[in-house]
Amino acid sequence: MLNIDIQGNTKLLGTLPVKEIFNQCGAMCIKNTGVAHGNELLAYLPNLGFSEEEQFYEGGRTSKNWQEKWAEKGLRRMDHYPAHLFLLPNNEIQYQRSFPNRVLFFHSIQPESGGRINVHSASKVTDFICAQGDQGTKLYDKIAKYGMTIEVGFLDKNHPQKSDNYFKSWQEVCETEDPAHALQSVSSQIEKYDECWWKKDGDHDVLMTRITLSSVFKDSRDGNDYLRFPRIAANGPSAINGFRRFPLGDGRDLSAAELQILRNAYNATKEGAALKQGDLILMDNIRYGHSREPYQGKREILLSMAGFETI
């Protein structure tokens, strides 16, 4: 990741050839921007490659109870996941067929400690996996052949653990109180779901969903294939995490040894910086994934997304 310190000279955000630099390196951190709040950043978004015409507005599974979604038009709040979690590498909006090809993270409120954002090169992750001998090569071939499945459920709004769950309720997702209408609504959203069904958890219904997506994406800009970061569940399926699972596209779970190879690859390829208020990261959402380390105290990251790709 390229690091640029503009030493508080905010005007440089509007004059630097950011798009050209970013296209070459794929991930860059601009430090000491002199910008304190999201509304001050809006004027510079076009030069950074995030104009209103280029914005990607789709996606978002998190509950309104966990975040007020939009800070400003074109900037949405993140950090809806619990602070104690280490969020493993992922591509932004990885759970549906369309996604942005670039993202911007603006550090709006600095926590007391922790919270570092890391970027991970998809090419370096692939090289690491394939360097692990026969087991690594077979793992990559398996992921590339079958793709990865994302299985997640939406709790009833009255579920006793809903307050601990960081996804929307099925009533929020479907904008209805009627289970039949909810199932019909989700079934029609082929952009986001391959199938859906009801699961009983005690006395409450959970609307389960599943989608299988290719784990290798050909970038039309350079013609190269890039690994889409396979998700790893930190814990087993539970109401708190929406009973989520990340099996292969053929339904099989990766073995403990295979998951460890992925964890090692993610750890070996991380590049990051301790951000301060006003710092920002620009990241190619195809060539790179991102992760987040645990933190303490209040923290706010504003996200902007641009470009449109379909897998």
N, C-alpha and C positions, 0 to 999 in steps of 0.2 A: 504494500500500500504506500502510495506517495504521500508525504507529509509536507504541507505548505503553511508557513506561519506568516500571516499578513500584518501582524503586530498592530492590530486595532485600526488599520487603514480600511475602513468599511467600503470606501468607494471602489476598491479593487475587486469586490464581488461583482461589480457591474462592468468592469473593464478587462479583467483577466480572460484569456482565451480558454475558459474552463472546459467548454465542450470538447475542444481539440485535445487538451491535456487528458481529460477524462477518457476519451475514446481510445487513447493510446495505453493508459495504465489500467483502466477498469475499476480501480478503487483509489480514492484519495481522501485525505483528511485535511480540512482547512481550519487552522487553529487561530485563536485570537481575532475573530472576525469583527469585534466591536459591536455586534448585534446582541441585544439582551433578550428580546422577546420575538415571538413568531410574527407579529404584525409588522415588525421592522424588517423582517426577511422577505416579505411578499414582493417588494419592488425588485428584488434581485433574482427571483426565481427564474424569469425568462433567460437571463444570461447563464444561469446554472443548468439550463436544459429542462426546466420544469414550468414552462409557460402554461397558461390556462388551456390552450388548444392541445397541448401534449399530455395533460393530466390524465391519470388512470384513477377512476373513482369507484370501481367495483370492489367487492370483497368485504369482509368484516363479519366475524362470528361472535364477537365478544359482547357480553351483556351490557345494557345501559347502566346496570347497577355497578359496573366496574369501570366505566369510563364515559365521559361526555365526548362523543366521537370527534367532533370537529372543533379545533381551536380557532382556525381561520379557514377560509375557502382555499383548498389546496394543501392544507396542513392538518393532519389528524393526530390525535394523541395516541401514544403507545403506552406500554407498561401496565397493561391490564392483567398480565400474569403475575402471580405472587412473587414478591421480592426475593424470597429465599431460594427460588429455583434457579438452577443453571440451565438456560435455554440453549439446547444443542443447535448446531448449524441447520439452517433452512433457507430456502428461497422465499421471498415475500410473496404472499398469496399463492402458496404452493398447493392448495387443496382444491383448485378448480382448473378448468381447461384454459381459461384466459388469465393472463398475468402481466404485470408491468415489466419492461426490460431494464429499468433503472430506478433506483430509489435514493432518497435523501433523508438522512437522520440529523435533526437539529437538536442540540443539547440545550434545553430550555431551563431546566432546574437541576442543579447538581446535588446528588445525594451526599449523605455524611461520609459514606465509604462504599467502594465497590461499584458495580454496574458497568464495567467496561464492555464496550461493543467490540467484538472481534470480527474480522472478515476472513474468509477461507476461499482460496482459489480452487475452483472445480477441477482444473487441470492438475494441480498439485495433489489434491485428494485422490484423483484417479491414479496418478503415478505412484503414490504411496501404497494404495491398495494392491496394485498389480506388482509391486516390488516385494510383496509378502509371499513369494513363492507360488506353488501350485494352488494352495488354498485361496490366496488373494486373487489370482487370475480367475479361478472358478467362481469366486464371489462376485467379481465385477461382471463376468459373463452372465451369471444368473440374474443379477439386478437389471442388466441391459436387456435380457431376453424377456423377462416376465413383467418388468415394471414394478411399481410399489402401490399398495392399496392403503387408503386412509379410511379408517372406520371410526366414526364418532357418533355419539348420541346426544340428544337435547332433552334435558330433564323437564318434567312438569314444573310449572312455576311454584307449585305448593309442595314440591319434594322437600323433605326435611333437610337435605344437604345442598339445596339450591344456592344458599348464600355463600357456600364454600366453592361452588362450581363457577368457572370463569367463562363459560359459554352462555349464549342466549337460551332461554327456555323455548320449548317448541311453540308456545303461544306467541312469543316475540318473533321467532323465525318466520312463522306462517301467518301472523297477524289474524289469528282466529282462535276461538275457544273450542271449536268443534274438531274432535279427533279425525273424523272422516275427511273434512275439508283440509286439515293439516296434511294428512297422508297424500291426498290428491295434489296439494300444492307442491310438496317436496318432490313427488314423482314426476311432475312436469318440468322441474328445473334440471334439465339434462346437462346444462353447463357445469353444475356443481355435484350432481349425484347420479350414480348408475342405478342404485336401488335403495329402497328404504323399507322399514318394517317396525312394528311395535314390539317393545321388550318390557316385560313386567319387572319392576324392582320394588318389592314389597307391595304396597297398595297403590303405587303410582306407575304411570306409563312413561316410558322413555322412547322417544322417536329416534331410532337408529338409522344411520345413513352410511353408504359406502360408495367410494369412487376409486377406480384403478387408472393410474396415469403412467405414461412412459417415463422412465428414469433417465433417458438420454434425449437431449434436445439439440437439433441442428440449428445453429445460429445463422440466419439468412445474411447477416452482415459480413461474416467471414467464412461461412461454409463449414465451420468446425463443429464437432459433436462435443457437448458438455454434459457432465453428470448432473442430474437434479438430485439434490442432497437427500438421501434416504432418511426418513424420520426414525428416531429411536425413542421409544416410550421409557421414561425414567422409572415409572412404576407400572404395576399391572393394572388392568382395566378396573375402574371404580366409578362411583357416582361423581366424585370430585373432578375427575378428568373426562367425564362423559363416556366412560367405558371404551376409551379409544384403543385401537390396535393399529399397527403398521406392518402387516404381513406382506409377503411378495404378492405379485399379481395373480399367482395361481393358488393363493390361499395359505401357503406354507409360511411358518414363522422362520426367521433367520435363527441360526444356532447361537449359543452363547459365545462361541469362538468367533463367529462371523461378526456379531455385534461388537465384539472387542476390537476387531480389526478396524471397523468403522470409527469407533471411539478414538483409537490410536491415530487414525488418519486425520480426524478432526482436530485432535490436540496438537499434532505435529505441524499442522498447516495454519494455525491461527496467527493473525497479525492484528494488533490492536493498539489502542492508546487510551490513557486515562484522560477522558474528555472533561473540559470545564464549560461553564455556562457560555454559550455563544459559539462553541466549536461545532463543526458539522462534518459529516461523512457522506460522500457520494459513492455509490456502489452500483456496478453493473449487475443486474439481478439474474443474469444467465451465466456469466463467467465466474461469479462469486456467490457465496452464501454468507450468512451472518449469524452470530451467536451472542448471547448476553450472559454476563457473569452476575451472581447474586449481589445484592446491595442492601444498605441500611439507610433509612431516612427517606424523605420525600424526593422523588425523582420524576422528571418529565422529559420525554423525548417526543418531538414532533416529526411526523413522517410525511414525506411527499413522494408520490409515485408518478411515473410518466412512461410513455410508450405502450404498445399493445402487442402481445404475442399470444398465440394459441398453440396448445399442445394436443 
